[in-house]
């Protein structure tokens, strides 16, 4: 706490010092500027004094010249008077010779010149005198002003000097106090280190004691507790939470009311789009009369016809969500997986409206381009043109917040639970905005329709369709006007957390409170079904002793993998031999079949011969019997041998001469095909065994690959988490170390800088004093 106060005082002191330093620099600059101005004014005063002295000398010279001229005029006047007196005396008295005098006109002219020159000199003297008086007065005023400013600057310098002196004293006192506090802090740090060492030792003892107790507790738990069903934190969310059923009943009731509003909203929007499709087919071009629609209206009608495919799934998905709710099961955003389906269907509808918007705007532009469209109607169309994008933007806003709310039931959600209140608030604002936008669209459309019905080209069919569109918009405004207040009034319930608790979840570990997994409801239903099945009577089963004996027999008969492989190889060889025997006996059967046919023919021929002999007819030679190359040599001997009859004796066969050649050829063919069949059978068995082996190895490798990938993902997540923790701890350690080091270095540097600044300020103050004294001496002189 003391270090924080010292730091704050240092900061305030540094701020005050910086402020005083900035003021000092400003005042120093002002004093230097004023000194330069005073020097300039002094120089100008000297120049003015020189000019005044010069003018005074000129005035003195002019005065002296004027006096001379006055004396000259006086002398001339006396001479003139004496001349006039002499002239009068001459006229009275005897004629005397007059002295030779100058012409009076010459004296008059000279006198006139002198008078004019004297007048001019008097005027110049008067002007110079006035100018000199004005200059002296202005310089006197300027001098007084400069003296006043110099006095003010001197007073400011004195006050700054006093402030700096007080600040220096204060800084010295604070420096001394800080040194004392620093010593005290060092003492406290040493004491704290000693206490920390003592606490560390106590902590080690406590840790050892707790470890021993933990080992004892673990041993007792392992010996006494058979199964701990709350051991794994990630599996505790699968426990069925205890909750308030009143909250669940209210939630189901509110969702049922919301289902009614959504059904009305879907019905109204479907009616609006359907009637808009009918209107596009009859205005501005009526397709029922054979007039072709424009490409824009044709595509618009095609898209409007698809509105039911996007609107009906919204109501169906929310209805399925409502029907899946149960009063005896908790429903929260984490377990309400049905909202995801509803969000997806609503997102599909918003995308459909965004696809529909450009065609609606182009359709309005085509209506404005019709020749019967007045300027007022065009203005109303453009107002509607500006309102339709607002509807799409509002629906997109609702879709965004609905997606965020639906993402709460996903394990990969990207927002904390504390933001859910803001999502619901924004959702309520979006519904109010939707109500205002629909009200604006309804107003603009009503004004547009009233102007269109005044046109002479408006048909009764168009008026009826427009009235249907207006009524559907009014229904949408009414529905949103009910839905928005309903959502806003129940916003507190939607935002509040349900009162439930999950077994095994600790509030100390989970700061956001208990959570429940989305699969809890399904698991609860399965558990209920399982318990109900357990109540059924048990069917007859194998006795325990018999089952144990069977198990022992099974275990004793189980061989190792190599034994099984050897058995498999032996079985494959046996199968190969059996296949060869099968092929052999199939060939033997074919040969016997051929021999049977031949013997049958021979018997029939012999019977015919026998009947002919009995009848006394001549015996006709029997046709030679052909021998197939596949017959055995023994068979050939039997065929080529003599046939005995009870009445005729022996009949020799015609094939006796060819038996040796046929027997050789038959042996070669039989050996070839037997070897070929044996080779193909062995190849087939080898291929089958390899295929089975490869299949089993592929399955095993696939399973190992899946397990390896899962382990890899798990290890990557753990590695990433560990790296983040390590980076966080390193940042904290670096930040703490740098903070301590920066504080110590800053305090040391601040003390050094304060000493330097104090020394510098003293030097500046002494320099200012000397300059001030010098300026005062200059002014005194």
Number of C-alpha atoms within 10 A of each C-alpha: 6 10 11 9 10 16 15 12 14 18 12 12 16 14 12 13 17 12 11 16 15 12 13 18 11 12 16 15 12 13 19 14 12 16 17 12 13 19 14 12 16 15 12 13 18 12 12 16 15 12 13 19 12 12 17 16 12 14 19 13 12 17 16 12 14 19 13 12 17 15 12 14 17 12 12 15 14 12 12 14 12 11 15 12 11 13 12 10 13 14 10 9 8 8 9 9 7 10 7 6 7 8 8 10 9 10 15 12 11 13 17 12 12 17 16 12 14 19 13 12 17 16 12 14 19 13 12 17 16 12 14 18 13 12 16 16 12 12 16 13 12 14 16 12 12 16 14 12 14 20 12 12 18 15 12 14 20 14 12 18 19 12 13 21 16 12 18 19 13 13 19 15 12 16 16 12 13 19 13 12 17 15 12 13 16 12 12 13 13 12 12 14 12 12 12 14 12 12 13 12 12 12 13 12 12 12 12 12 12 12 12 12 12 12 12 12 12 13 12 11 13 12 9 9 10 8 9 9 12 14 10 11 13 11 13 21 21 20 22 19 19 13 17 13 15 10 17 21 18 13 20 18 13 17 17 17 14 18 18 16 19 19 20 19 21 21 18 22 19 21 21 22 21 21 21 20 22 18 22 24 22 18 16 22 18 15 15 9 8 8 11 13 18 15 11 17 23 17 14 23 23 12 17 23 16 14 20 18 10 20 21 16 19 23 23 16 20 24 20 14 20 18 11 10 19 13 14 11 20 25 22 19 23 20 21 22 19 19 23 22 18 23 24 18 22 24 21 17 23 21 17 18 22 17 14 17 18 15 19 22 19 15 21 18 15 14 18 20 13 12 7 14 16 15 10 11 19 19 14 20 23 17 16 21 20 13 17 18 18 17 22 21 16 20 22 20 20 25 23 16 20 22 19 20 24 22 21 24 22 16 10 8 13 10 12 9 15 10 12 19 17 12 19 21 17 16 23 22 18 21 22 20 20 25 23 16 20 22 19 19 24 23 16 18 20 20 15 21 20 14 16 19 15 9 12 8 11 13 12 10 12 22 16 13 18 23 16 18 26 20 17 22 24 20 20 25 23 17 20 24 18 14 23 20 14 16 21 18 12 12 16 13 15 19 16 10 13 17 14 18 18 18 16 18 21 14 11 8 10 10 8 11 15 20 21 24 22 21 16 19 21 11 14 15 12 12 12 12 11 11 11 10 11 10 8 8 7 8 5 6 7 8 8 9 9 10 12 12 11 12 12 12 11 11 10 9 9 11 12 9 9 9 11 12 12 12 13 13 13 12 12 17 15 12 15 19 15 12 17 20 13 12 16 15 12 12 16 15 12 14 18 15 12 16 18 12 12 16 14 12 13 17 12 12 14 16 12 15 18 17 13 14 15 10 9 9 11 9 12 10 7 14 10 10 15 10 19 14 17 19 21 18 16 10 15 20 15 11 22 19 16 14 14 11 11 6 9 10 9 12 13 11 16 15 17 14 10 12 15 13 10 19 21 13 12 18 15 13 12 17 11 12 11 16 12 12 16 19 13 13 18 19 13 13 17 15 12 13 15 12 12 12 12 12 12 12 12 13 12 12 13 12 12 12 13 12 12 13 12 12 12 12 12 12 12 12 12 12 12 12 12 12 12 12 12 12 12 12 12 12 12 12 12 12 12 12 12 12 12 12 12 13 13 12 12 14 17 12 13 14 16 12 13 18 16 12 15 19 13 12 18 16 12 14 17 13 12 17 15 12 14 19 12 12 16 13 10 11 12 7 6
